[in-house]
Each structure stands twice: as C-alpha cells, then as structure tokens.
C-alpha cells in the first residue's frame, strides 16, 4: 500500500510542465546529499480525521508541505506556479489509489538559504503548504 505522500509524488511526476523544471527531482522524506537544483521535497505536516454529523466519515484532511529549492527566486517561483496548476484541481480526481476531493494552497513562505560552507545566500527556498481532503484509505 503506497502512502498518500508517495502517491502524490507519482502524480506530480506525470505533470510535464512541472517535470520540465525539476526533472525527476521530487523527493519524499529526505533529499539525497548533494542533490541537484532545482528540486522539491514533500513532507507530511498533519492529518485530521473527519468524523461526526456534519462531515463525511472515511475522509481525512491532510496537510502537506512542499519545500522548493533552486538557485534563483524566479526558478522556485516558476516551480510553485506549476505545482499550483497541478494541485488546485476543481472537483474530485484520483491520485494513485486515493480519491481526492480537493487540494488547496494554504500557505506560502519564502527563504534564502546559506550555502553549505556558510557563504553567500545563493540558494532560494520557497515553502508551500496544501490541504487535501481525501479518502481515509486507498480505494481499489
């Protein structure tokens, strides 16, 4: 059973406008040491299980963080724009074996990172958080 994060990575790798910018450098968990720029790291932030009278049982709200790294602000901004096109889908859609009901941008934060040797702030980092409403488990 693939995690939602892994299904998300696979889904994003099918988006040619995004992969034209990052190739296959979309990672879950950790980024390999010495990874080439630009790249994206996908991290789970939180999961809220919907239960009760006013909500649909069997659905989760999952917040996912995308850390986008590149050498210029324009490069990371172009990547986040393509990420937004891929994830702000109107209506339901399949992502791997998960049924997704919505994906919405929740937050966007920009950073400058120092190089590993502590010199110039040449690496740009943009963090975007998305909230997904999805089935609680994979569907077949």
Secondary structure by P-SEA (a helix, b strand, c coil): cccaaaaaaaaaaacaaaaaacccccccccccccccccbbbbbbcbbbbbbcccccccccbbbbbbbbbcccaaaaaaaaaaaaaaccccccccccccccccccccccccccccccccccccbbbbbbbbbbbccccccc
